[in-house]
């Protein structure tokens, strides 16, 4: 009953506004929702649009509630979870969607979307043994990346028809270049030369023509290890699908490598994934480690732009050192695999 009451309340703009401020002000739930325990989950990155996420404890079970005034992200995440929930990978599962609403007006110029999904208790991938991640993640990503990209699946998630393959590849090339141009607008003078070097390498690189649905924000904090045995064994739970996209399949592995600090386990996941894919027939040829490291450079540029846009002046030197180390790592890996 508590979930039904919550869904009804989530159409009330005053209630939504109180939830969106719950990380700043004390949140006092209405009487009919007192049986829900509300746990605010912190965001580690700043955001431009008001948003908040809760872990809800109820008598009926545990749920994840997300609110976002950037409503397109709510639509994308709900559609992606519904699309991929049924793919039934023996290595990977995604959240079950219980309820979603994309547009609840808050005032004349702003709406709020909300999403309720299942909460799955598991061990964060940060804490699991490396071999678990290496054994399960490549196989699970292969199931995801093999999902059909067609007008039906693309329209379900994005509300748009899929452009032709050649046009889609050209869009991706332009987007990668834009990430570098954007970071060059905000980075320090000290980094411009090395970032331009990365940009030239990426723009000159002949990526294979593979296209897949990708998670878009694959890092270890978005993965849990489920200890409950599935019929085919244990598996991983991959959540936070608001950045789901269509891109080169190695984007997910590149993001994992970069976000996990170029760890040995993330590179083992990459090697295992490429080995799996290259055993399958493909009209686009074999995947390449060079593709992955150039896509890691793109992840680096996108992330660095955000950091330079938000970092305090006193932290700039630390950010510069970290950026230089990342650039050196990417370039050395590129040279080793060329």
RAWO-V677337 format. One record per residue. N is the residue number from 1. RES is the residue in one letter. OMEGA is omega in radians with two decimals (NA if undefined). Layout:
BEGIN
n=N res=RES omega=OMEGA
n=N res=RES omega=OMEGA
END
This chain:
BEGIN
n=1 res=X omega=-3.11
n=2 res=X omega=3.13
n=3 res=X omega=3.10
n=4 res=X omega=3.10
n=5 res=X omega=3.14
n=6 res=X omega=-3.14
n=7 res=X omega=3.11
n=8 res=X omega=-3.12
n=9 res=X omega=-3.06
n=10 res=X omega=3.01
n=11 res=X omega=3.14
n=12 res=X omega=-3.02
n=13 res=X omega=3.13
n=14 res=X omega=3.11
n=15 res=X omega=3.11
n=16 res=X omega=3.13
n=17 res=X omega=3.10
n=18 res=X omega=3.09
n=19 res=X omega=-3.11
n=20 res=X omega=3.12
n=21 res=X omega=-3.02
n=22 res=X omega=3.10
n=23 res=X omega=3.14
n=24 res=X omega=-3.12
n=25 res=X omega=3.08
n=26 res=X omega=-3.14
n=27 res=X omega=3.12
n=28 res=X omega=-3.07
n=29 res=X omega=3.08
n=30 res=X omega=-3.00
n=31 res=X omega=-3.08
n=32 res=X omega=3.11
n=33 res=X omega=-3.12
n=34 res=X omega=-3.12
n=35 res=X omega=3.07
n=36 res=X omega=2.99
n=37 res=X omega=-3.05
n=38 res=X omega=3.10
n=39 res=X omega=3.12
n=40 res=X omega=3.09
n=41 res=X omega=-3.04
n=42 res=X omega=2.96
n=43 res=X omega=-3.11
n=44 res=X omega=3.11
n=45 res=X omega=3.05
n=46 res=X omega=-3.10
n=47 res=X omega=-3.06
n=48 res=X omega=-3.09
n=49 res=X omega=3.10
n=50 res=X omega=-3.14
n=51 res=X omega=3.10
n=52 res=X omega=3.12
n=53 res=X omega=3.14
n=54 res=X omega=2.87
n=55 res=X omega=-3.08
n=56 res=X omega=3.06
n=57 res=X omega=3.14
n=58 res=X omega=3.08
n=59 res=X omega=-3.11
n=60 res=X omega=-3.09
n=61 res=X omega=-3.12
n=62 res=X omega=-3.07
n=63 res=X omega=2.99
n=64 res=X omega=3.09
n=65 res=X omega=3.10
n=66 res=X omega=3.01
n=67 res=X omega=-3.11
n=68 res=X omega=3.07
n=69 res=X omega=2.91
n=70 res=X omega=-2.86
n=71 res=X omega=3.13
n=72 res=X omega=-3.13
n=73 res=X omega=3.07
n=74 res=X omega=3.13
n=75 res=X omega=-3.10
n=76 res=X omega=-3.07
n=77 res=X omega=3.14
n=78 res=X omega=-3.12
n=79 res=X omega=3.14
n=80 res=X omega=3.14
n=81 res=X omega=3.11
n=82 res=X omega=-3.12
n=83 res=X omega=-2.99
n=84 res=X omega=-3.11
n=85 res=X omega=-3.04
n=86 res=X omega=-3.08
n=87 res=X omega=2.90
n=88 res=X omega=3.06
n=89 res=X omega=3.07
n=90 res=X omega=-3.09
n=91 res=X omega=-2.95
n=92 res=X omega=3.02
n=93 res=X omega=-3.11
n=94 res=X omega=-3.06
n=95 res=X omega=2.97
n=96 res=X omega=3.13
n=97 res=X omega=3.10
n=98 res=X omega=-3.13
n=99 res=X omega=3.11
n=100 res=X omega=2.99
n=101 res=X omega=-3.02
n=102 res=X omega=-3.02
n=103 res=X omega=2.94
n=104 res=X omega=-3.09
n=105 res=X omega=3.02
n=106 res=X omega=3.01
n=107 res=X omega=-2.99
n=108 res=X omega=-3.00
n=109 res=X omega=-3.06
n=110 res=X omega=3.03
n=111 res=X omega=3.10
n=112 res=X omega=3.00
n=113 res=X omega=3.10
n=114 res=X omega=-3.05
n=115 res=X omega=3.05
n=116 res=X omega=3.09
n=117 res=X omega=3.06
n=118 res=X omega=2.98
n=119 res=X omega=-3.12
n=120 res=X omega=3.08
n=121 res=X omega=3.12
n=122 res=X omega=3.13
n=123 res=X omega=3.08
n=124 res=X omega=3.12
n=125 res=X omega=3.06
n=126 res=X omega=-3.00
n=127 res=X omega=-3.09
n=128 res=X omega=3.09
n=129 res=X omega=-3.09
n=130 res=X omega=-3.06
n=131 res=X omega=3.10
n=132 res=X omega=3.13
n=133 res=X omega=-3.09
n=134 res=X omega=-3.13
n=135 res=X omega=-2.99
n=136 res=X omega=-2.99
n=137 res=X omega=-3.14
n=138 res=X omega=3.14
n=139 res=X omega=3.12
n=140 res=X omega=3.11
n=141 res=X omega=3.11
n=142 res=X omega=3.08
n=143 res=X omega=3.12
n=144 res=X omega=-3.03
n=145 res=X omega=3.09
n=146 res=X omega=3.13
n=147 res=X omega=-3.03
n=148 res=X omega=3.01
n=149 res=X omega=3.11
n=150 res=X omega=-3.10
n=151 res=X omega=-3.09
n=152 res=X omega=-3.10
n=153 res=X omega=-3.14
n=154 res=X omega=-3.13
n=155 res=X omega=3.13
n=156 res=X omega=-3.08
n=157 res=X omega=-3.00
n=158 res=X omega=-3.10
n=159 res=X omega=-3.12
n=160 res=X omega=3.04
n=161 res=X omega=3.13
n=162 res=X omega=3.05
n=163 res=X omega=3.07
n=164 res=X omega=-3.07
n=165 res=X omega=-3.12
n=166 res=X omega=3.12
n=167 res=X omega=3.14
n=168 res=X omega=3.12
n=169 res=X omega=3.12
n=170 res=X omega=3.07
n=171 res=X omega=3.14
n=172 res=X omega=3.12
n=173 res=X omega=3.13
n=174 res=X omega=-3.13
n=175 res=X omega=3.13
n=176 res=X omega=3.11
n=177 res=X omega=-3.14
n=178 res=X omega=3.11
n=179 res=X omega=3.14
n=180 res=X omega=3.14
n=181 res=X omega=-3.14
n=182 res=X omega=3.14
n=183 res=X omega=3.10
n=184 res=X omega=3.12
n=185 res=X omega=-3.03
n=186 res=X omega=-3.06
n=187 res=X omega=3.13
n=188 res=X omega=-3.14
n=189 res=X omega=-3.08
n=190 res=X omega=-3.03
n=191 res=X omega=-2.99
n=192 res=X omega=-3.07
n=193 res=X omega=-3.08
n=194 res=X omega=3.09
n=195 res=X omega=3.08
n=196 res=X omega=3.09
n=197 res=X omega=3.09
n=198 res=X omega=-3.14
n=199 res=X omega=3.13
n=200 res=X omega=3.13
n=201 res=X omega=-3.12
n=202 res=X omega=-3.09
n=203 res=X omega=3.14
n=204 res=X omega=-3.04
n=205 res=X omega=3.13
n=206 res=X omega=3.13
n=207 res=X omega=3.00
n=208 res=X omega=-3.00
n=209 res=X omega=3.12
n=210 res=X omega=3.01
n=211 res=X omega=-3.14
n=212 res=X omega=2.82
n=213 res=X omega=3.08
n=214 res=X omega=3.12
n=215 res=X omega=3.03
n=216 res=X omega=3.10
n=217 res=X omega=-3.03
n=218 res=X omega=2.97
n=219 res=X omega=-2.96
n=220 res=X omega=3.12
n=221 res=X omega=3.09
n=222 res=X omega=-3.12
n=223 res=X omega=3.01
n=224 res=X omega=3.05
n=225 res=X omega=-3.11
n=226 res=X omega=-3.12
n=227 res=X omega=3.08
n=228 res=X omega=-3.07
n=229 res=X omega=2.98
n=230 res=X omega=-3.11
n=231 res=X omega=-3.14
n=232 res=X omega=-3.13
n=233 res=X omega=3.11
n=234 res=X omega=-3.13
n=235 res=X omega=-3.12
n=236 res=X omega=3.10
n=237 res=X omega=-3.08
n=238 res=X omega=-3.06
n=239 res=X omega=-3.11
n=240 res=X omega=-3.00
n=241 res=X omega=-3.02
n=242 res=X omega=3.12
n=243 res=X omega=3.12
n=244 res=X omega=-3.04
n=245 res=X omega=3.01
n=246 res=X omega=-3.06
n=247 res=X omega=3.05
n=248 res=X omega=-3.08
n=249 res=X omega=-3.14
n=250 res=X omega=3.04
n=251 res=X omega=3.14
n=252 res=X omega=3.13
n=253 res=X omega=3.12
n=254 res=X omega=3.12
n=255 res=X omega=3.09
n=256 res=X omega=-3.14
n=257 res=X omega=-3.08
n=258 res=X omega=-3.06
n=259 res=X omega=-3.14
n=260 res=X omega=3.05
n=261 res=X omega=3.13
n=262 res=X omega=-3.07
n=263 res=X omega=3.12
n=264 res=X omega=-3.09
n=265 res=X omega=3.13
n=266 res=X omega=3.10
n=267 res=X omega=3.03
n=268 res=X omega=3.07
n=269 res=X omega=3.11
n=270 res=X omega=-3.13
n=271 res=X omega=-3.12
n=272 res=X omega=-3.14
n=273 res=X omega=3.13
n=274 res=X omega=3.12
n=275 res=X omega=3.12
n=276 res=X omega=-3.06
n=277 res=X omega=-3.06
n=278 res=X omega=3.01
n=279 res=X omega=-3.11
n=280 res=X omega=3.08
n=281 res=X omega=3.13
n=282 res=X omega=3.09
n=283 res=X omega=-3.08
n=284 res=X omega=3.12
n=285 res=X omega=-3.09
n=286 res=X omega=3.01
n=287 res=X omega=-3.05
n=288 res=X omega=3.02
n=289 res=X omega=3.13
n=290 res=X omega=3.06
n=291 res=X omega=-3.08
n=292 res=X omega=-3.10
n=293 res=X omega=3.04
n=294 res=X omega=3.06
n=295 res=X omega=3.01
n=296 res=X omega=3.07
n=297 res=X omega=3.10
n=298 res=X omega=3.07
n=299 res=X omega=3.11
n=300 res=X omega=-3.12
n=301 res=X omega=-3.13
n=302 res=X omega=-3.13
n=303 res=X omega=-3.10
n=304 res=X omega=3.08
n=305 res=X omega=3.12
n=306 res=X omega=-3.08
n=307 res=X omega=3.14
n=308 res=X omega=3.13
n=309 res=X omega=-3.04
n=310 res=X omega=-3.02
n=311 res=X omega=3.03
n=312 res=X omega=-3.08
n=313 res=X omega=-3.10
n=314 res=X omega=-3.10
n=315 res=X omega=-3.01
n=316 res=X omega=-3.13
n=317 res=X omega=3.08
n=318 res=X omega=3.12
n=319 res=X omega=3.12
n=320 res=X omega=3.14
n=321 res=X omega=3.13
n=322 res=X omega=3.13
n=323 res=X omega=3.13
n=324 res=X omega=3.13
n=325 res=X omega=3.12
n=326 res=X omega=3.12
n=327 res=X omega=3.13
n=328 res=X omega=-3.13
n=329 res=X omega=-3.10
n=330 res=X omega=-3.11
n=331 res=X omega=-3.13
n=332 res=X omega=3.10
n=333 res=X omega=3.09
n=334 res=X omega=-3.12
n=335 res=X omega=3.14
n=336 res=X omega=-3.05
n=337 res=X omega=3.13
n=338 res=X omega=NA
END
